[in-house]
Amino acid sequence: MELSAPGLQNALLRLDPICDEHRDVIFASNVQESIWKWMPALRGGSNLSNYFDFILQAQKAGTAATFVLFLRGTDTFAGITGFNEINKVHRRVRNALAWHPNELEVPDLYLAGQAAMIDRAYEWGAKRLEWQVNSNNQFILAGLEMIGPTQEAVFRNYERTADGIWVDKIVFGMTRKEMEQASARLNAHIA
């Protein structure tokens, strides 16, 4: 199974592999208002079109697996999540992206997306799942407290965000057995 294979869902979300048909729903959201604070700068400029094209190219190349989230039952657009740094030889992957519309007030939305991503990494055969989180991103850091990966390192002045700020990255990781335990805990919580 490829990380970007269709059919990923759980009790709250359906995760569709990103494709050009998602452009309109993503561009119509408020992602552009909040993305620059957290996304790394890209060659070619910091604009949503450039980021979207970069994600599509990475998806086609197999270096990333990005999903567009929809609430089950209503098909309401609920965000974007994805993997990058896919290493098939060493069976490791990084959970690299998570964004949800600000106006969507759905309990456990972030946790549901992460539960699906952990499930997919596990099904793919990952031996290691990693997060690298901007040290200022309190939303993701709070969510990771519930998920329970191990904090492994802090990379100081690691990268420049799209809005020009140099940030530290906190590295968290899970082994295969920890993914299995987190999946059971998170899926029971969101059910």
LUMKOL-914270 format. One record per residue (C-alpha): residue number from 1; x, y, z. Coordinates in steps of 0.05 Angstrom, whole numbers, plus 5000, padded with zeros to 4 digits. Example, Ala and Ser with C-alpha at 12.3 -4.5 7.8 and 13.67 -1.06 7.14 Angstrom:
+-------+------+-------+------+
! vomar ! east ! north !   up !
+-------+------+-------+------+
!     1 ! 5246 !  4910 ! 5156 !
!     2 ! 5273 !  4979 ! 5143 !
+-------+------+-------+------+
END
This chain:
+-------+------+-------+------+
! vomar ! east ! north !   up !
+-------+------+-------+------+
!     1 ! 5000 !  5000 ! 5000 !
!     2 ! 5023 !  5070 ! 4984 !
!     3 ! 5017 !  5124 ! 5037 !
!     4 ! 4974 !  5166 ! 4990 !
!     5 ! 4925 !  5110 ! 4973 !
!     6 ! 4851 !  5127 ! 4975 !
!     7 ! 4803 !  5098 ! 5026 !
!     8 ! 4830 !  5129 ! 5089 !
!     9 ! 4776 !  5147 ! 5140 !
!    10 ! 4755 !  5141 ! 5213 !
!    11 ! 4694 !  5156 ! 5255 !
!    12 ! 4698 !  5231 ! 5242 !
!    13 ! 4737 !  5242 ! 5177 !
!    14 ! 4746 !  5220 ! 5106 !
!    15 ! 4816 !  5236 ! 5079 !
!    16 ! 4820 !  5242 ! 5003 !
!    17 ! 4889 !  5242 ! 4969 !
!    18 ! 4901 !  5313 ! 4945 !
!    19 ! 4891 !  5327 ! 4871 !
!    20 ! 4880 !  5387 ! 4826 !
!    21 ! 4804 !  5381 ! 4836 !
!    22 ! 4814 !  5403 ! 4909 !
!    23 ! 4844 !  5470 ! 4888 !
!    24 ! 4778 !  5507 ! 4891 !
!    25 ! 4757 !  5483 ! 4960 !
!    26 ! 4825 !  5497 ! 4989 !
!    27 ! 4832 !  5565 ! 4957 !
!    28 ! 4762 !  5584 ! 4980 !
!    29 ! 4781 !  5569 ! 5053 !
!    30 ! 4818 !  5615 ! 5100 !
!    31 ! 4882 !  5574 ! 5096 !
!    32 ! 4918 !  5631 ! 5062 !
!    33 ! 4906 !  5676 ! 5123 !
!    34 ! 4942 !  5628 ! 5171 !
!    35 ! 4990 !  5586 ! 5130 !
!    36 ! 5049 !  5634 ! 5126 !
!    37 ! 5061 !  5633 ! 5201 !
!    38 ! 5075 !  5558 ! 5201 !
!    39 ! 5097 !  5537 ! 5131 !
!    40 ! 5170 !  5538 ! 5112 !
!    41 ! 5192 !  5585 ! 5057 !
!    42 ! 5193 !  5555 ! 4988 !
!    43 ! 5235 !  5572 ! 4928 !
!    44 ! 5191 !  5610 ! 4880 !
!    45 ! 5154 !  5652 ! 4932 !
!    46 ! 5104 !  5647 ! 4987 !
!    47 ! 5037 !  5644 ! 4954 !
!    48 ! 4982 !  5592 ! 4959 !
!    49 ! 4986 !  5573 ! 4886 !
!    50 ! 5061 !  5558 ! 4893 !
!    51 ! 5048 !  5516 ! 4956 !
!    52 ! 4991 !  5478 ! 4924 !
!    53 ! 5032 !  5462 ! 4862 !
!    54 ! 5092 !  5441 ! 4906 !
!    55 ! 5046 !  5393 ! 4945 !
!    56 ! 5018 !  5363 ! 4880 !
!    57 ! 5088 !  5353 ! 4851 !
!    58 ! 5112 !  5320 ! 4915 !
!    59 ! 5051 !  5275 ! 4915 !
!    60 ! 5064 !  5253 ! 4843 !
!    61 ! 5138 !  5242 ! 4858 !
!    62 ! 5121 !  5199 ! 4919 !
!    63 ! 5160 !  5244 ! 4967 !
!    64 ! 5097 !  5267 ! 5002 !
!    65 ! 5027 !  5241 ! 5015 !
!    66 ! 4977 !  5297 ! 5028 !
!    67 ! 4903 !  5290 ! 5043 !
!    68 ! 4844 !  5336 ! 5041 !
!    69 ! 4798 !  5325 ! 5101 !
!    70 ! 4722 !  5322 ! 5098 !
!    71 ! 4674 !  5310 ! 5156 !
!    72 ! 4639 !  5244 ! 5147 !
!    73 ! 4564 !  5251 ! 5137 !
!    74 ! 4565 !  5323 ! 5113 !
!    75 ! 4626 !  5325 ! 5067 !
!    76 ! 4645 !  5392 ! 5098 !
!    77 ! 4717 !  5412 ! 5082 !
!    78 ! 4756 !  5403 ! 5147 !
!    79 ! 4828 !  5416 ! 5129 !
!    80 ! 4892 !  5387 ! 5102 !
!    81 ! 4942 !  5338 ! 5131 !
!    82 ! 5001 !  5301 ! 5102 !
!    83 ! 5066 !  5263 ! 5105 !
!    84 ! 5134 !  5281 ! 5077 !
!    85 ! 5204 !  5254 ! 5083 !
!    86 ! 5179 !  5186 ! 5061 !
!    87 ! 5235 !  5135 ! 5067 !
!    88 ! 5213 !  5067 ! 5040 !
!    89 ! 5280 !  5033 ! 5053 !
!    90 ! 5281 !  5050 ! 5127 !
!    91 ! 5204 !  5051 ! 5134 !
!    92 ! 5201 !  5120 ! 5166 !
!    93 ! 5158 !  5180 ! 5151 !
!    94 ! 5145 !  5249 ! 5178 !
!    95 ! 5076 !  5275 ! 5195 !
!    96 ! 5088 !  5343 ! 5165 !
!    97 ! 5025 !  5382 ! 5156 !
!    98 ! 4960 !  5394 ! 5193 !
!    99 ! 4913 !  5453 ! 5182 !
!   100 ! 4839 !  5461 ! 5198 !
!   101 ! 4792 !  5520 ! 5181 !
!   102 ! 4789 !  5568 ! 5241 !
!   103 ! 4713 !  5573 ! 5237 !
!   104 ! 4703 !  5498 ! 5243 !
!   105 ! 4688 !  5482 ! 5316 !
!   106 ! 4690 !  5406 ! 5316 !
!   107 ! 4715 !  5372 ! 5379 !
!   108 ! 4775 !  5328 ! 5369 !
!   109 ! 4784 !  5348 ! 5295 !
!   110 ! 4860 !  5350 ! 5300 !
!   111 ! 4862 !  5285 ! 5339 !
!   112 ! 4818 !  5250 ! 5288 !
!   113 ! 4864 !  5272 ! 5231 !
!   114 ! 4925 !  5249 ! 5269 !
!   115 ! 4893 !  5183 ! 5287 !
!   116 ! 4880 !  5170 ! 5213 !
!   117 ! 4952 !  5189 ! 5196 !
!   118 ! 4979 !  5143 ! 5249 !
!   119 ! 4935 !  5087 ! 5223 !
!   120 ! 4959 !  5098 ! 5152 !
!   121 ! 5033 !  5099 ! 5173 !
!   122 ! 5022 !  5035 ! 5212 !
!   123 ! 4986 !  5001 ! 5153 !
!   124 ! 5043 !  5023 ! 5107 !
!   125 ! 5091 !  4987 ! 5153 !
!   126 ! 5126 !  5047 ! 5184 !
!   127 ! 5177 !  5031 ! 5237 !
!   128 ! 5182 !  5105 ! 5256 !
!   129 ! 5134 !  5164 ! 5252 !
!   130 ! 5161 !  5233 ! 5265 !
!   131 ! 5135 !  5303 ! 5276 !
!   132 ! 5177 !  5366 ! 5269 !
!   133 ! 5138 !  5423 ! 5301 !
!   134 ! 5150 !  5498 ! 5301 !
!   135 ! 5165 !  5513 ! 5374 !
!   136 ! 5114 !  5570 ! 5372 !
!   137 ! 5056 !  5526 ! 5347 !
!   138 ! 5018 !  5516 ! 5412 !
!   139 ! 4958 !  5485 ! 5377 !
!   140 ! 4999 !  5427 ! 5349 !
!   141 ! 5041 !  5420 ! 5412 !
!   142 ! 4978 !  5414 ! 5455 !
!   143 ! 4950 !  5361 ! 5407 !
!   144 ! 5014 !  5321 ! 5411 !
!   145 ! 5008 !  5318 ! 5486 !
!   146 ! 4944 !  5276 ! 5477 !
!   147 ! 4976 !  5235 ! 5421 !
!   148 ! 5037 !  5218 ! 5463 !
!   149 ! 5099 !  5216 ! 5419 !
!   150 ! 5167 !  5222 ! 5453 !
!   151 ! 5202 !  5289 ! 5448 !
!   152 ! 5271 !  5273 ! 5419 !
!   153 ! 5306 !  5337 ! 5401 !
!   154 ! 5303 !  5412 ! 5389 !
!   155 ! 5333 !  5438 ! 5324 !
!   156 ! 5351 !  5511 ! 5336 !
!   157 ! 5342 !  5562 ! 5280 !
!   158 ! 5322 !  5504 ! 5236 !
!   159 ! 5283 !  5539 ! 5182 !
!   160 ! 5253 !  5604 ! 5158 !
!   161 ! 5177 !  5607 ! 5154 !
!   162 ! 5141 !  5636 ! 5095 !
!   163 ! 5132 !  5701 ! 5133 !
!   164 ! 5207 !  5707 ! 5143 !
!   165 ! 5215 !  5686 ! 5216 !
!   166 ! 5271 !  5636 ! 5235 !
!   167 ! 5242 !  5583 ! 5281 !
!   168 ! 5264 !  5525 ! 5324 !
!   169 ! 5234 !  5457 ! 5310 !
!   170 ! 5217 !  5406 ! 5363 !
!   171 ! 5224 !  5334 ! 5340 !
!   172 ! 5176 !  5281 ! 5366 !
!   173 ! 5176 !  5208 ! 5346 !
!   174 ! 5138 !  5143 ! 5353 !
!   175 ! 5160 !  5072 ! 5341 !
!   176 ! 5114 !  5019 ! 5310 !
!   177 ! 5090 !  4993 ! 5377 !
!   178 ! 5076 !  5063 ! 5402 !
!   179 ! 5036 !  5078 ! 5339 !
!   180 ! 4993 !  5017 ! 5352 !
!   181 ! 4979 !  5040 ! 5423 !
!   182 ! 4965 !  5112 ! 5403 !
!   183 ! 4918 !  5089 ! 5348 !
!   184 ! 4876 !  5047 ! 5396 !
!   185 ! 4873 !  5104 ! 5447 !
!   186 ! 4857 !  5159 ! 5396 !
!   187 ! 4805 !  5119 ! 5357 !
!   188 ! 4769 !  5100 ! 5421 !
!   189 ! 4770 !  5174 ! 5441 !
!   190 ! 4739 !  5200 ! 5376 !
!   191 ! 4689 !  5143 ! 5366 !
+-------+------+-------+------+
END
